[in-house]
Amino acid sequence: MKSTPKLIKHFLLILMLSLFLLLGFNLILLATVGQKFASSGSPWTSAEEVAASLTPSGSGFSLSEAGADTLLKSAAWAVLIDDASGDVVWNSDNLPGEIPRHYSAAAISLLTRGYIQDYPTSTCGYGEDLLVLGFPKKSYWKHMYNTFSYDMIAHSPQIFLTFLLCNLAIIFFIYWGVNIRLLKSLKPILTGIQALPESENDIHLKETGLLSEVSASINRACELIRSQHYQLQKKENARANWIAGVSHDIRTPLSMVMGYAETLAEDPSLPEDARKKADVICRQSLRMKDLISDLNLSSRLEYNMQPLNLKKIPLIPMVRKAVADFINLDIDNRYPVEWNADDSLAGCCIMADKDLIYRAIANLLLNSRNHNPGGCQICVRVEYADGGASDAGYAISIEDNGTGITSNELDRLYHASYASLSCGQSHGLGLLIVRQITDAHHGKVELGHSACDGFRARIILPSAPS
């Protein structure tokens, strides 16, 4: 499946982005929390400030207001231990009662690293003596055995990096394993979805695993599509057979009607009014015959049942013949045709079925006649499709200055099929056949309004290979 590498790449990018975002978030959070606790001051700094504020006096020692303020802010108490005797020679007024007044060398060793009666302490030298500050219980946590291997400290960057890489590798493999499992579950589902448009494919996914419900839904959808395709094929075959059968059954009696009508229209013994009516019957019968022919051709083109007899044919002579045949049928000269073709196109050729292309041009000419009973001017133009290069193909434009076409009808024609045509549509089957013929030749049809607000059709056909 072509999309699998893209999915893996997408998952990896998400993983890397998530890790970077997580690392950045943790660093910012750590800095914020550290700054918050650092702003409260260091207990060792407080001890130094109090020691600097303590001065000897005649009766002992006195603490300045700055030192007292430091103790007040930290909610701490202080004692000064004499170096020679180990006795407390000065203490702050808020000294708790359970604090000892004498300290041995061992006790001093312990308090410098830890606590006095669960009070965390900090110390500072005061001459030969020792100043000790005690803080409220649970205000600080002290690591009493803070001895580390020098090699470990020296190699701490490498150790940290190793731990980081190991953690990243573990996260990566966990993420990779989860996603590979998910991709294995997704692969048959995506393959089944891609195969759904191909109605001939028999799709059946295993309804197990993480996405079993999705697999079951795809299986049901495939069964429904196959059933609908089969029913649609039956209807289309029935419609094609019905058109062919009706056309065959109508052709013989219609020929008889046309024959008798022509005979009556040319019989001089009949009154003029009767001969005119017979002529109307003859013309309408001819129109019905053309309609039946159009129905058959449209049906064959729609279901690819019309064989294409492709040959390299000169374009200009074929278009001229279609125009000449149309002019010959215009006895009253109500549909004059203006011909425009550059001399450089005299030798242009296309690879096409001559009869079908002729039929498409004739249909466009007849379309102008049928929808403008009062007459109109028709302009036929053959030109290069892009205005100057034969590689882009050739364009046959037929436009008139008649009643034209509405925007709604134009939109319907661009999306029309035989089944969507309605009997009330003024432009319909003839233009549909033009589009079907052009599509069969890998060309295209452009429909629109002419410069004179009439109707304009443009057939673009590829040029024949040289």
C-alpha positions in Angstrom: 0.0 0.0 0.0 1.6 3.3 -1.2 0.3 5.3 1.8 2.0 3.1 4.5 5.4 4.9 4.3 3.6 8.2 4.5 1.7 7.1 7.6 4.9 5.9 9.3 6.7 9.1 8.4 3.7 11.1 9.8 3.7 9.1 13.1 7.4 9.6 13.5 7.1 13.3 13.0 4.4 13.4 15.6 6.5 11.4 18.0 9.5 13.7 17.6 7.4 16.8 17.9 5.7 15.5 21.0 9.1 14.7 22.6 10.5 18.2 21.9 7.3 19.8 23.2 7.4 17.6 26.3 11.1 18.4 27.0 10.5 22.1 26.5 7.5 22.1 28.7 9.4 20.3 31.5 12.3 22.7 31.3 10.0 25.7 31.5 8.1 24.2 34.4 11.3 23.3 36.3 12.7 26.8 35.8 9.4 28.3 37.0 9.2 26.1 40.1 12.9 26.5 40.9 12.6 30.3 40.7 9.6 30.3 43.0 11.4 28.4 45.7 14.7 30.2 45.2 12.9 33.6 45.7 12.3 32.6 49.4 16.0 32.8 50.1 18.7 30.3 51.0 18.9 29.1 54.7 22.7 29.5 54.5 22.4 33.0 53.3 20.1 33.8 56.2 22.7 32.3 58.6 25.4 34.6 57.2 23.1 37.7 57.4 22.3 36.9 61.1 26.0 36.3 61.9 26.9 39.7 60.3 24.1 41.4 62.4 25.3 39.9 65.7 27.7 42.1 67.7 29.3 41.6 71.1 28.1 43.9 73.9 29.1 44.4 77.5 26.6 41.8 78.9 26.9 39.4 75.9 25.7 39.8 72.3 23.1 42.0 70.6 21.2 41.4 67.3 20.6 44.3 65.0 17.1 45.1 63.6 18.2 43.7 60.2 19.2 40.4 61.8 15.9 40.3 63.7 14.0 41.0 60.5 15.8 38.1 58.8 14.8 35.7 61.6 11.2 37.0 61.4 10.9 36.5 57.7 12.3 33.0 57.9 10.4 32.1 61.1 13.7 30.9 62.4 15.5 30.9 65.7 19.3 31.2 66.3 21.9 30.0 68.9 25.6 30.8 69.2 27.7 27.9 70.4 31.0 28.6 72.2 33.9 26.8 70.6 35.7 26.0 73.8 32.9 24.8 76.0 30.1 23.8 73.6 27.7 25.9 75.6 25.1 28.2 74.0 26.3 31.7 74.8 23.5 33.5 73.0 20.1 32.7 71.6 17.2 34.5 70.0 14.1 35.2 72.0 11.9 32.7 70.1 14.1 29.7 70.9 12.0 26.5 71.4 12.2 25.0 74.8 13.3 21.5 73.6 16.5 22.9 72.0 19.6 21.8 74.0 21.9 24.4 75.7 25.1 22.4 75.3 26.6 20.5 72.3 29.3 18.0 72.0 31.6 17.8 69.0 29.5 14.8 67.7 26.2 16.7 68.2 27.7 19.7 66.3 28.8 17.3 63.5 25.3 16.0 63.2 23.5 19.4 63.3 25.7 20.9 60.6 24.5 18.1 58.2 21.0 17.6 59.5 18.6 18.6 62.2 18.2 19.6 65.9 15.1 18.0 67.3 13.7 17.7 63.8 14.3 21.4 63.1 16.3 21.8 59.9 19.4 23.9 60.5 22.0 26.0 58.7 25.3 27.2 60.2 27.8 30.0 59.9 31.1 30.6 61.6 31.2 33.5 64.0 34.9 33.9 64.8 35.9 30.7 66.6 32.3 30.1 67.5 29.4 28.6 65.6 26.1 30.3 64.8 23.2 27.9 64.2 19.8 28.9 62.6 16.9 26.6 63.1 13.9 26.7 60.8 10.3 25.4 61.2 9.9 21.7 61.0 9.2 20.4 57.4 10.3 23.8 55.9 13.4 22.2 54.4 14.6 18.7 53.6 18.3 18.0 54.1 20.3 15.2 52.6 22.5 14.1 55.4 24.7 11.7 53.5 25.6 13.9 50.5 28.8 12.1 49.4 29.1 11.1 45.7 31.7 9.4 43.7 34.0 11.9 42.0 34.0 9.8 38.8 30.2 9.8 38.8 30.1 13.6 39.1 32.8 14.0 36.4 30.9 11.8 34.0 27.4 13.1 34.9 26.9 14.7 31.4 27.5 11.3 29.7 25.4 9.5 32.3 22.5 12.0 31.8 22.8 11.7 28.0 22.8 7.9 28.2 19.7 7.9 30.4 18.0 10.3 28.1 18.8 8.3 25.0 17.7 5.1 26.6 14.4 6.6 27.6 13.9 8.0 24.1 14.7 4.6 22.6 12.2 2.9 24.9 9.5 5.5 24.1 10.3 5.1 20.4 10.0 1.3 20.4 6.8 1.4 22.3 5.3 4.0 20.0 6.7 2.1 16.9 5.2 -1.2 18.1 1.8 0.3 18.8 1.7 2.1 15.4 2.9 -1.0 13.5 0.1 -3.0 15.0 -2.3 -0.3 14.1 -1.0 0.0 10.5 -1.3 -3.8 10.1 -5.0 -3.5 11.1 -5.5 -0.5 8.8 -3.8 -1.9 5.7 -6.5 -4.4 4.7 -9.2 -1.8 5.6 -7.6 0.9 3.4 -7.1 -1.7 0.6 -10.7 -2.6 0.8 -11.9 1.0 0.7 -9.7 1.7 -2.3 -11.2 -1.4 -4.1 -14.8 -0.4 -3.4 -15.2 1.6 -6.6 -14.2 -1.5 -8.6 -17.5 -3.3 -8.5 -16.1 -6.5 -9.9 -13.7 -6.9 -6.9 -14.9 -9.4 -4.3 -14.0 -7.7 -1.0 -14.2 -9.6 2.3 -12.2 -8.4 5.3 -11.5 -10.4 8.4 -13.7 -9.1 11.1 -11.2 -9.5 13.9 -8.7 -7.2 15.7 -8.9 -3.6 16.8 -10.9 -2.4 13.9 -13.3 -5.4 13.5 -16.4 -3.1 13.4 -14.9 -1.0 10.6 -14.1 -4.2 8.6 -17.7 -5.5 9.1 -19.1 -2.2 7.9 -16.9 -2.3 4.8 -18.0 -5.9 4.1 -21.6 -4.8 4.3 -21.0 -1.8 2.1 -19.3 -4.0 -0.5 -22.2 -6.4 -0.6 -24.6 -3.5 -1.0 -22.6 -2.0 -3.8 -22.4 -5.3 -5.6 -26.1 -5.8 -5.3 -26.9 -2.3 -6.5 -24.5 -2.7 -9.4 -26.1 -5.9 -10.4 -29.6 -4.4 -10.3 -28.4 -1.3 -12.2 -26.8 -3.5 -14.8 -30.1 -5.4 -15.2 -32.0 -2.2 -15.7 -29.5 -0.8 -18.2 -29.5 -4.0 -20.2 -33.3 -4.0 -20.1 -33.4 -0.4 -21.3 -30.9 -1.0 -24.1 -32.8 -4.1 -25.3 -36.1 -2.2 -25.1 -34.8 0.6 -27.2 -33.4 -1.8 -29.8 -36.6 -3.8 -29.8 -38.9 -0.8 -30.1 -36.7 0.7 -32.8 -36.9 -2.5 -34.8 -40.6 -2.9 -34.4 -41.3 0.8 -35.4 -39.0 0.9 -38.3 -41.1 -1.2 -40.7 -44.5 0.5 -40.1 -42.8 3.9 -40.1 -41.3 3.2 -43.5 -44.7 2.3 -44.8 -46.2 5.6 -43.4 -43.4 7.6 -45.0 -43.9 5.8 -48.3 -47.6 6.4 -48.4 -47.2 10.0 -47.2 -44.7 10.8 -50.0 -47.0 9.2 -52.6 -50.0 11.3 -51.4 -47.9 14.5 -51.2 -46.9 14.0 -54.8 -50.3 13.0 -56.1 -51.6 15.9 -58.3 -55.2 14.5 -58.2 -55.5 15.3 -54.5 -56.5 18.8 -53.2 -53.6 21.1 -52.2 -54.7 21.0 -48.6 -54.5 17.2 -48.5 -51.1 17.2 -50.2 -49.8 19.7 -47.6 -51.0 17.5 -44.8 -49.4 14.5 -46.4 -46.1 16.5 -46.6 -46.4 17.3 -42.9 -46.9 13.6 -42.1 -43.8 12.8 -44.3 -41.6 15.4 -42.6 -42.7 14.3 -39.1 -42.2 10.7 -39.9 -38.7 11.5 -41.1 -38.1 13.3 -37.8 -39.3 10.3 -35.9 -37.0 8.1 -38.0 -34.1 10.4 -37.1 -35.1 10.3 -33.4 -35.1 6.4 -33.4 -31.7 6.4 -35.0 -30.5 8.9 -32.4 -31.9 6.7 -29.6 -30.1 3.6 -30.9 -26.8 5.5 -31.4 -26.9 7.1 -28.0 -27.6 3.8 -26.3 -24.7 2.1 -28.1 -22.3 5.0 -27.3 -23.3 5.0 -23.7 -22.6 1.3 -23.2 -19.5 1.3 -25.5 -21.4 -1.0 -28.0 -20.6 1.3 -31.0 -17.4 0.1 -32.8 -15.2 3.0 -33.9 -13.8 2.7 -37.4 -10.8 5.0 -36.8 -9.1 6.3 -39.9 -6.9 9.3 -40.8 -9.3 11.6 -42.5 -9.1 15.2 -43.8 -11.1 17.5 -41.6 -12.0 20.4 -43.9 -13.7 18.2 -46.7 -15.7 16.3 -44.2 -17.0 19.5 -42.5 -17.7 21.0 -45.9 -19.8 18.0 -46.9 -21.9 18.2 -43.8 -22.5 21.9 -44.4 -23.3 21.3 -48.1 -25.8 18.6 -47.3 -27.5 20.8 -44.7 -27.7 23.7 -47.2 -29.2 21.4 -49.8 -32.0 20.5 -47.4 -32.7 24.2 -46.8 -35.0 24.8 -49.8 -36.5 28.0 -48.5 -33.0 29.4 -47.7 -34.1 30.3 -44.1 -30.8 29.1 -42.6 -27.9 30.7 -44.6 -24.5 29.4 -43.6 -21.3 31.4 -43.3 -18.1 29.4 -43.8 -14.8 30.4 -42.2 -11.6 28.3 -42.4 -8.0 29.4 -42.8 -6.1 28.2 -45.9 -3.4 26.8 -43.6 -5.9 24.2 -42.4 -6.4 22.7 -45.9 -4.3 19.6 -45.1 -5.3 19.1 -41.5 -6.3 15.6 -40.5 -7.8 13.8 -37.6 -7.9 10.2 -36.5 -11.6 9.5 -36.3 -14.7 7.6 -37.3 -15.8 9.6 -40.3 -19.5 8.7 -40.1 -19.7 9.6 -36.4 -17.9 12.9 -36.7 -20.1 13.7 -39.7 -23.1 12.8 -37.5 -22.0 15.1 -34.7 -21.6 18.1 -37.1 -24.9 17.4 -38.8 -26.6 17.2 -35.4 -25.3 20.7 -34.4 -26.5 22.1 -37.7 -29.9 20.5 -37.3 -30.0 21.7 -33.7 -29.9 25.3 -35.0 -32.6 24.6 -37.5 -34.9 22.7 -35.1 -34.9 25.3 -32.4 -35.2 28.3 -34.7 -38.3 27.6 -36.9 -38.3 31.2 -38.1 -34.8 30.9 -39.5 -31.4 32.2 -38.4 -27.9 32.9 -39.6 -25.4 30.0 -39.0 -21.6 30.4 -38.8 -19.3 27.4 -39.2 -15.7 27.9 -38.4 -12.7 25.5 -38.4 -9.6 26.6 -36.6 -6.7 25.5 -34.4 -7.9 24.6 -30.9 -5.4 26.9 -29.1 -5.3 29.6 -31.9 -2.1 28.5 -33.6 -0.7 25.0 -33.0 -1.9 21.8 -34.5 -0.5 19.8 -31.5 -3.4 21.0 -29.5 -5.9 19.7 -32.1 -8.6 21.4 -34.1 -11.8 23.1 -33.2 -15.1 23.1 -35.2 -17.4 25.9 -34.1 -21.0 26.2 -35.0 -23.0 29.2 -33.8 -26.2 31.0 -34.7 -28.1 34.2 -33.9 -31.3 32.4 -33.0 -33.2 32.1 -29.7 -30.2 30.7 -27.9 -30.2 28.7 -24.6 -30.8 29.5 -21.0 -28.1 29.2 -18.4 -30.1 26.4 -16.6 -30.4 24.4 -19.8 -26.7 24.9 -20.5 -25.8 23.6 -17.0 -28.1 20.5 -17.5 -26.5 19.8 -20.9 -23.0 19.8 -19.4 -24.1 17.1 -16.9 -26.7 15.3 -19.1 -27.0 11.6 -19.7 -29.7 9.8 -21.7 -31.5 8.8 -18.5 -31.6 12.4 -17.3 -33.1 13.9 -20.4 -36.7 15.2 -20.0 -39.2 15.5 -22.7 -39.5 19.2 -22.0 -35.9 20.0 -22.6 -35.5 22.1 -25.7 -31.9 21.0 -26.4 -31.4 17.3 -25.6 -30.7 14.1 -27.4 -28.9 15.5 -30.4 -26.4 17.4 -28.3 -26.0 14.4 -26.0 -25.0 12.4 -29.0 -22.5 15.1 -30.0 -20.9 14.9 -26.6 -20.8 11.1 -26.6 -19.2 11.0 -30.1 -16.6 13.6 -29.0 -15.8 11.8 -25.8 -15.3 8.5 -27.8 -12.7 10.4 -29.8 -10.9 11.8 -26.7 -12.1 15.3 -27.5 -14.4 17.7 -25.7 -17.4 19.9 -26.4 -17.9 23.5 -25.3 -21.4 24.8 -25.2 -22.4 28.4 -24.6 -23.9 31.6 -25.9 -22.8 33.1 -29.3 -21.8 36.7 -29.8 -25.3 37.4 -31.1 -27.0 35.9 -28.0 -27.7 32.7 -29.9 -26.4 29.2 -29.4 -22.7 28.2 -29.8 -21.1 24.8 -29.8 -17.4 24.0 -30.2 -16.0 20.5 -30.9 -12.3 20.1 -30.1 -10.7 17.0 -31.6 -7.0 15.8 -31.4 -5.0 16.0 -34.5 -3.9 12.8 -36.2 -0.4 11.6 -35.5 2.1 12.5 -38.3 
